[in-house]
Amino acid sequence: MRMNADNPTVVDLYAGAGLLSHSFATEGFCIVQAVEWDKTAAATYALNVGPHVICDDVRRAAAIGRCDVLIGGPPCQGFSTLGKRKDDDPRNWLSLEMARWAKVLHPKVVVVENVEAFLHAAAWRKLSRAFELMGYSVSSHVLNAYDMGVPQLRSRSFTVASRIGSPSVTSVVRRPVRTVRNAWYGLSSVPDGRNHHYAPTPSSLALARMRAIPMGGDKRDVLRTAPHLAPPSWRQVSGQVTDVWGRLEWDRPSNTLRTALQNPSKGRYIHPEQDRVMSLREAARLHTIPDTWSFVGLPTQVARQIGNSVPPAMGRAIARAVRALL
Ligand SMILES: C[S@@+](CC[C@H](N)C(=O)[O-])C[C@H]1O[C@@H](n2cnc3c(N)ncnc32)[C@H](O)[C@@H]1O
């Protein structure tokens, strides 16, 4: 990826596999530093974005010089509505590193990406206060990736601390409706293993369950039509997550892809017709990650890199809105 040092500079913290960096680079920013502690995610970053990524803990790595924009996606497990939402989860406080780095780097704009629930956490209030004390105005934006051309329903929060005005990130142009069918156009229907078009072979039990689930269906279809294949825990009705063992629909966007996107018990990841979960390349397509993007790591690590990332079509919309301020 070519980056021009005359362009506005960016530092990316909790950079993952580099999809948010990639979006900012595509919109004309020069990424000067990125920090990610996971070795395989950092290797994917280096392969696709550039060698400036440092494989280290954000709390330990040294900030270098100044930058125009500081971006980052601190871990969201502590805030996720799927996990137990705990204000005392130590991971929550990692978001405060964004303010510590801002103090050193003096960016004009800081963008913090996270799940929506982050906006209701004590850590968010503390982070906003820290930015305000440094003279930033803070705005928060809840956006759905689908509205930005991503064939996936994915709601995320973007907290923007700015010294130069609030970006109008909501005014992005709506693109035509995106679906699983459109997203997978041109891929071989059976994963051939090339270019990460790989899906694991299901166990015999998983295969039998998948056969009982029609397009758009989920584990409730197994309970109804093949109850002998359901474990006792599926019969406990109260507070059940139903969007698991879900089968995608061709003419709808996918639901949110999370980190275990090849595990059918974790979401709606089964192919619309075939008895298998989506391949990694199919997942990348649902995330608007280009086919030229290569991944480093085992399938579970690649799935995590995809599920963790900001879909590029969404990242570019944010980058354009920030660029318009500079
Ligand atoms: C939500 S992901 C970021 C995804 C990235 N913005 C993208 O678009 O590809 C958060 C990342 O933070 C990394 N991480 C968590 N704690 C960290 C720490 N203390 N120092 C460095 N990286 C950390 C995780 O390994 C993970 O890759």
PDBQT file of the ligand as one rigid body, heavy atoms in Angstrom, charges set to zero:
ROOT
HETATM    1  C1  LIG A 401     -11.400  -4.852  18.021  1.00  0.00    +0.000 C 
HETATM    2  S1  LIG A 401      -9.794  -5.383  17.597  1.00  0.00    +0.000 S 
HETATM    3  C2  LIG A 401      -9.252  -4.056  16.559  1.00  0.00    +0.000 C 
HETATM    4  C3  LIG A 401      -9.566  -4.267  15.086  1.00  0.00    +0.000 C 
HETATM    5  C4  LIG A 401      -8.984  -3.241  14.156  1.00  0.00    +0.000 C 
HETATM    6  N1  LIG A 401      -9.390  -1.887  14.458  1.00  0.00    +0.000 N 
HETATM    7  C5  LIG A 401      -9.373  -3.555  12.707  1.00  0.00    +0.000 C 
HETATM    8  O1  LIG A 401     -10.180  -2.836  12.107  1.00  0.00    +0.000 OA
HETATM    9  O2  LIG A 401      -8.840  -4.553  12.157  1.00  0.00    +0.000 OA
HETATM   10  C6  LIG A 401      -8.908  -5.106  19.111  1.00  0.00    +0.000 C 
HETATM   11  C7  LIG A 401      -7.460  -5.587  19.064  1.00  0.00    +0.000 C 
HETATM   12  O3  LIG A 401      -6.785  -5.145  20.244  1.00  0.00    +0.000 OA
HETATM   13  C8  LIG A 401      -5.767  -6.087  20.542  1.00  0.00    +0.000 C 
HETATM   14  N2  LIG A 401      -5.370  -5.843  21.937  1.00  0.00    +0.000 N 
HETATM   15  C9  LIG A 401      -6.061  -6.110  23.062  1.00  0.00    +0.000 A 
HETATM   16  N3  LIG A 401      -5.391  -5.668  24.132  1.00  0.00    +0.000 NA
HETATM   17  C10 LIG A 401      -4.233  -5.108  23.700  1.00  0.00    +0.000 A 
HETATM   18  C11 LIG A 401      -3.123  -4.468  24.325  1.00  0.00    +0.000 A 
HETATM   19  N4  LIG A 401      -3.090  -4.315  25.651  1.00  0.00    +0.000 N 
HETATM   20  N5  LIG A 401      -2.130  -4.007  23.549  1.00  0.00    +0.000 NA
HETATM   21  C12 LIG A 401      -2.150  -4.171  22.214  1.00  0.00    +0.000 A 
HETATM   22  N6  LIG A 401      -3.178  -4.761  21.540  1.00  0.00    +0.000 NA
HETATM   23  C13 LIG A 401      -4.207  -5.227  22.284  1.00  0.00    +0.000 A 
HETATM   24  C14 LIG A 401      -6.436  -7.421  20.267  1.00  0.00    +0.000 C 
HETATM   25  O4  LIG A 401      -5.459  -8.426  20.033  1.00  0.00    +0.000 OA
HETATM   26  C15 LIG A 401      -7.282  -7.092  19.021  1.00  0.00    +0.000 C 
HETATM   27  O5  LIG A 401      -6.613  -7.450  17.845  1.00  0.00    +0.000 OA
ENDROOT
TORSDOF 0
